[in-house]
Amino acid sequence: SIGLCWAFLAGEWLAEQQPIVIKKHGRKAKSIFRYGFDYLRRVLLNIEQHQPQFQQALQLLSGT
């Protein structure tokens, strides 16, 4: 359940930075959860290359 919350928080944060694209039918291209999940997956699978992003993701989880 912590992973689910982390992905959702990351998605909200990312959506503030760069909003999710709205498609022609009026729905978002991705859900907020999926947006955050994809970001965390990319960062965690390449942690050596994405160290600053990993630190930001940890700060999201801690709430600071």
Secondary structure, 3 states (H helix, E strand, C coil): CHHHHHHHHHHHHHHHHCCCCECCCCCECCCHHHHHHHHHHHHHHCCCCCHHHHHHHHHHHHCC
